[in-house]
Amino acid sequence: MSDESLSIAVTGAGGRMGREVIEAAADREGVAVAVAVNRTETGPVAGVAVDDADRFAELLASEGPDVVVDFTGPASAVAYAESCADAGVPLVTGTTGFADSQVDSLRAASEAVPVLKASNFARGVAALRRAVREAAAALPGYDVELTETHHNAKRDAPSGTAKSILDDVADVREDLDERVHGREGDAPRSPGEVGVHARRAGDVTGEHEVLLAGNRETLELTHRAGDRGVFAEGALDAAAWLAGRDPGWYGFGDVLDAGGAE
C-alpha cells in the first residue's frame, strides 16, 4: 500500500514519540491520523484530538485505521497488540524493554495480524547494525565495547537498539557470550566479554557507539540521531509498508530491503 491514503492510529499520543508521529503524519501528504489515544488526559496534538486509551478497541472498530503505530511501554504495547489482533489491524511498535514473555505475546498477535517490531526506526541505525555485523565477523578476536547515550528520562537500560546491536555481534562472534554492564574496582577484561555502557543525560536523542579493538588498532562505528523526527518518519515508512500485508512477524530491515514505503 502507498501512503497516499494511509489512515493510522497512534497510541501514547501524549508521549515524546507519540507526538512526533502525529506531527510527522501532519506533514506527510496523504497520511491521516484517524485515532490517537493516551492513558492520561491529553489535549489535541497537531490538531488531532486525543481520546482515552480505554476506548482504543472501540475506536479501532469504529474508525477502521489501516495500521496502528505504538510507542508506549511494554505492558501497554502488549494490550494494544491484543486489541489489534482482535480487530484485524496491523501494528507497528517501537516500544522497547519487553520481557521475553511479552515478546511472546506480541508474536502471538502476529499470528492474526502483521506485527512489525523494531528497536529503532532510523535508517542510519539499520546501516550501523549491518556494518557492525560485517566488522565483528571480519575482526575475530578483537574486543568489543558498546556505549549508548540517551536523555535522562529514558527508562530502559541498555536501550533496545543497544540490545539489538549486541545480538548482532553475538550472531557472528560466538566467542563473545558474556555481557558486562559497566566496570568497577579490580575489573580487567575477561575472554568472551562484551562491555556495555549506558549513559543518561540531558536531552540527548540517542547515540550508539561500537568500539572494536585489537592487533594494535581500533575501529569505532557511531550513529547519532539529531532529533526524534527521524524515528517518527521511519515509523511512518514502516506503517505504509506494513498496511495490507499478511499476518506475520516483521522488522524494519524488511522495510529497507523492500526499498522503503511502497
C-alpha positions as CSV (number, residue, x, y, z in Angstrom):
1,M,0.0,0.0,0.0
2,S,1.3,3.5,-0.7
3,D,1.0,6.2,1.9
4,E,-1.3,8.3,-0.4
5,S,-4.3,7.1,1.5
6,L,-2.9,5.8,4.8
7,S,-5.0,6.0,7.9
8,I,-3.2,5.4,11.2
9,A,-3.9,5.1,14.8
10,V,-1.3,6.4,17.3
11,T,-1.0,5.1,20.9
12,G,0.8,7.1,23.6
13,A,-0.2,10.2,21.8
14,G,0.8,12.4,24.7
15,G,4.4,11.0,24.9
16,R,7.5,12.1,23.2
17,M,7.3,9.8,20.3
18,G,3.6,9.7,20.0
19,R,3.6,13.5,19.5
20,E,6.4,13.2,17.0
21,V,4.5,10.6,14.9
22,I,1.4,12.7,14.8
23,E,3.3,15.8,13.8
24,A,5.2,13.8,11.2
25,A,1.9,12.5,9.8
26,A,0.5,16.0,9.6
27,D,3.5,17.0,7.4
28,R,3.2,13.9,5.2
29,E,0.8,14.2,2.3
30,G,-1.9,11.6,2.2
31,V,-1.4,10.3,5.8
32,A,-4.2,10.9,8.2
33,V,-4.4,10.2,11.9
34,A,-7.8,8.6,12.4
35,V,-7.3,7.6,16.1
36,A,-5.0,9.0,18.8
37,V,-5.1,7.7,22.4
38,N,-3.3,8.2,25.6
39,R,-3.6,6.8,29.1
40,T,-3.7,10.2,30.8
41,E,-5.8,13.2,29.7
42,T,-4.1,15.0,26.8
43,G,-5.1,17.9,24.7
44,P,-5.0,17.9,20.9
45,V,-1.7,17.2,19.2
46,A,-1.1,18.9,15.8
47,G,-4.8,19.4,15.6
48,V,-5.7,15.8,16.4
49,A,-8.0,15.1,19.3
50,V,-6.6,12.6,21.8
51,D,-9.0,10.0,23.3
52,D,-8.8,7.9,26.4
53,A,-6.8,4.7,25.9
54,D,-9.7,2.8,27.4
55,R,-11.6,3.5,24.2
56,F,-8.9,2.0,22.0
57,A,-10.7,-1.2,21.0
58,E,-13.9,0.7,20.4
59,L,-12.1,3.3,18.2
60,L,-10.4,0.6,16.1
61,A,-13.8,-0.8,15.3
62,S,-15.5,2.5,14.5
63,E,-12.7,4.3,12.7
64,G,-11.0,1.3,11.0
65,P,-7.4,2.6,10.6
66,D,-5.1,0.8,8.2
67,V,-2.4,0.4,10.9
68,V,-1.5,1.3,14.5
69,V,1.8,3.0,15.4
70,D,2.8,2.4,19.0
71,F,5.5,3.9,21.2
72,T,4.4,3.3,24.8
73,G,5.5,0.8,27.4
74,P,5.8,-2.9,27.3
75,A,2.6,-3.8,29.2
76,S,0.6,-1.2,27.2
77,A,2.1,-2.3,23.9
78,V,1.0,-5.9,24.6
79,A,-2.5,-4.8,25.4
80,Y,-2.7,-2.7,22.3
81,A,-1.4,-5.7,20.2
82,E,-4.1,-7.9,21.6
83,S,-6.7,-5.3,20.6
84,C,-5.2,-5.1,17.1
85,A,-5.3,-8.9,16.8
86,D,-9.0,-8.9,17.7
87,A,-9.8,-6.0,15.3
88,G,-7.6,-7.3,12.4
89,V,-5.5,-4.1,12.4
90,P,-1.7,-4.3,11.7
91,L,0.7,-3.0,14.4
92,V,4.0,-1.2,14.2
93,T,5.7,-0.9,17.6
94,G,8.9,0.9,18.5
95,T,8.4,0.2,22.2
96,T,11.4,-1.3,24.0
97,G,12.1,-3.0,27.3
98,F,9.9,-6.1,26.7
99,A,10.3,-9.2,28.8
100,D,10.6,-12.5,26.9
101,S,7.0,-13.3,27.9
102,Q,5.8,-10.0,26.5
103,V,7.6,-10.6,23.2
104,D,5.8,-14.0,23.1
105,S,2.5,-12.1,23.5
106,L,3.4,-9.9,20.5
107,R,4.4,-12.9,18.5
108,A,1.0,-14.5,19.3
109,A,-0.7,-11.4,18.0
110,S,1.3,-11.7,14.8
111,E,-0.5,-14.9,14.0
112,A,-3.6,-12.9,13.5
113,V,-2.2,-9.6,12.0
114,P,1.1,-8.3,10.7
115,V,3.2,-7.0,13.6
116,L,6.4,-5.0,12.9
117,K,8.6,-4.6,16.0
118,A,11.8,-2.5,15.8
119,S,14.1,-1.1,18.5
120,N,15.0,1.8,16.2
121,F,13.4,3.3,13.0
122,A,16.4,5.4,11.9
123,R,17.8,4.2,8.5
124,G,21.3,5.1,9.7
125,V,20.9,2.7,12.7
126,A,19.9,-0.1,10.3
127,A,23.1,0.7,8.3
128,L,25.1,0.7,11.5
129,R,23.8,-2.7,12.5
130,R,24.8,-4.2,9.2
131,A,28.3,-2.5,9.4
132,V,28.7,-3.9,13.0
133,R,27.9,-7.4,11.9
134,E,30.4,-7.2,9.0
135,A,33.1,-5.7,11.1
136,A,32.7,-8.1,14.0
137,A,32.9,-11.0,11.6
138,A,35.9,-9.6,9.8
139,L,37.8,-9.0,13.1
140,P,37.9,-12.3,15.0
141,G,39.5,-12.0,18.4
142,Y,39.0,-8.2,18.7
143,D,37.5,-6.8,21.9
144,V,34.0,-5.2,21.5
145,E,32.6,-2.5,23.7
146,L,29.2,-0.8,23.2
147,T,28.3,2.6,24.7
148,E,24.8,4.2,24.3
149,T,23.6,7.6,25.5
150,H,20.1,8.9,25.8
151,H,18.1,11.6,27.5
152,N,17.7,11.5,31.3
153,A,14.0,10.3,31.2
154,K,14.6,7.1,29.2
155,R,13.5,4.2,31.4
156,D,15.1,1.0,29.9
157,A,18.9,0.5,30.0
158,P,20.6,-0.6,27.9
159,S,18.5,0.7,25.1
160,G,16.6,-1.6,22.8
161,T,18.8,-0.6,20.0
162,A,21.9,-1.4,22.0
163,K,20.5,-4.9,22.8
164,S,19.8,-5.4,19.1
165,I,23.4,-4.5,18.2
166,L,24.7,-6.9,20.9
167,D,22.5,-9.6,19.4
168,D,24.1,-8.8,16.0
169,V,27.6,-9.2,17.5
170,A,26.6,-12.5,19.1
171,D,25.3,-13.8,15.8
172,V,28.8,-13.5,14.2
173,R,31.1,-13.9,17.2
174,E,30.1,-16.9,19.2
175,D,33.1,-16.4,21.4
176,L,31.6,-13.2,22.9
177,D,28.9,-14.7,25.1
178,E,29.1,-12.6,28.3
179,R,27.7,-9.1,28.6
180,V,29.3,-7.0,31.3
181,H,27.4,-3.8,32.2
182,G,29.9,-1.2,33.4
183,R,33.0,-1.8,35.4
184,E,34.1,-1.1,39.0
185,G,37.1,-1.8,41.1
186,D,39.5,-4.5,40.0
187,A,37.9,-5.4,36.7
188,P,40.3,-6.5,33.9
189,R,38.7,-7.7,30.8
190,S,37.9,-11.4,30.6
191,P,37.8,-13.5,27.4
192,G,34.3,-13.7,25.9
193,E,33.2,-10.4,27.3
194,V,31.4,-7.6,25.7
195,G,31.4,-4.3,27.6
196,V,28.0,-2.5,27.7
197,H,27.7,1.1,29.0
198,A,24.5,3.1,29.3
199,R,24.6,6.9,29.9
200,R,21.6,9.1,30.7
201,A,22.0,12.8,30.5
202,G,20.1,15.9,29.4
203,D,18.0,15.8,26.3
204,V,20.2,13.5,24.1
205,T,18.0,11.9,21.5
206,G,20.2,8.9,21.0
207,E,23.8,7.9,20.4
208,H,25.2,4.4,19.9
209,E,28.9,3.7,19.5
210,V,30.6,0.3,18.9
211,L,34.3,0.0,19.6
212,L,36.4,-2.9,18.2
213,A,40.0,-3.1,19.3
214,G,42.9,-5.5,18.8
215,N,46.1,-6.0,16.9
216,R,47.3,-2.5,17.7
217,E,44.3,-0.8,16.0
218,T,40.8,0.4,16.9
219,L,37.6,0.8,14.8
220,E,34.7,2.9,16.0
221,L,31.3,2.8,14.5
222,T,28.9,5.5,15.7
223,H,25.3,6.7,15.0
224,R,23.8,9.9,16.4
225,A,20.2,11.0,16.0
226,G,19.7,14.7,15.7
227,D,16.1,14.6,16.8
228,R,13.2,12.2,17.2
229,G,11.7,13.2,13.9
230,V,14.0,10.7,12.2
231,F,12.3,7.9,14.2
232,A,8.8,9.1,13.5
233,E,9.5,9.3,9.8
234,G,10.8,5.8,9.8
235,A,7.8,4.5,11.7
236,L,5.5,6.1,9.1
237,D,7.5,4.4,6.4
238,A,7.1,1.1,8.3
239,A,3.3,1.7,8.7
240,A,2.8,2.4,5.0
241,W,4.8,-0.7,4.1
242,L,3.0,-3.0,6.7
243,A,-0.6,-2.0,5.9
244,G,-2.3,-4.7,3.9
245,R,0.5,-7.3,4.5
246,D,-0.2,-10.9,5.5
247,P,-0.1,-11.7,9.2
248,G,3.4,-12.4,10.4
249,W,6.4,-11.1,12.3
250,Y,8.4,-8.3,10.6
251,G,11.3,-6.0,11.3
252,F,12.4,-2.6,10.0
253,G,15.0,-4.3,7.9
254,D,12.2,-5.8,5.9
255,V,11.1,-2.3,5.0
256,L,14.5,-1.2,4.0
257,D,15.2,-4.3,2.0
258,A,12.0,-3.6,0.0
259,G,13.1,-0.1,-0.7
260,G,11.1,1.7,2.0
261,A,7.4,2.6,1.9
262,E,5.8,1.3,-1.3
